[in-house]
């Protein structure tokens, strides 16, 4: 079973290929995605990496969390499940 990781404090120059290469040191990478601003297209300094197995994911966390990459200590941990909803739908506000 795969494991999705949150990767924070990334350099704004980091590419998805570089992120993939970095995490492949720990095991098989299924996907690597850097999140960009919807309006400007600029990187937001974080992303997600999916590792092939939970074992590879745990290894990546222990190897890469806190590692200094491009002058910044990376934050790597298991991604929390994405939540949907929030303040959506319905009629709200004053009448």
RAFEN-V35890 format. One record per pair of residues at least 12 apart in sequence whose ideal C-beta (glycine too) atoms are under 7 Angstrom apart, sorted by the first residue. I is the first residue (numbers start at 1). J is the second residue. If there is no record, write none. Layout:
{{I:J} {I:J}}
This chain:
{{1:53} {1:54} {2:30} {2:50} {2:51} {2:52} {2:53} {3:51} {3:53} {3:54} {3:57} {3:78} {4:48} {4:50} {4:79} {5:48} {5:49} {5:51} {5:57} {5:60} {5:61} {5:76} {5:77} {5:78} {5:79} {6:46} {6:48} {6:77} {6:79} {7:19} {7:46} {7:47} {7:48} {7:49} {7:74} {7:76} {8:46} {8:75} {9:45} {9:72} {9:73} {9:74} {9:75} {10:34} {10:45} {10:46} {10:47} {10:74} {11:69} {11:70} {11:72} {12:43} {12:45} {13:70} {14:34} {14:70} {16:32} {16:33} {16:34} {19:32} {19:34} {19:47} {19:49} {20:32} {22:64} {22:69} {23:49} {23:51} {23:60} {23:64} {25:63} {26:56} {26:59} {26:60} {26:63} {26:64} {27:51} {27:52} {27:53} {27:56} {27:59} {27:60} {28:51} {28:52} {28:56} {29:49} {29:51} {30:50} {30:51} {30:52} {31:50} {32:47} {32:49} {33:47} {33:48} {34:47} {35:47} {48:79} {57:78} {60:76} {61:76} {61:77} {64:76} {65:77}}
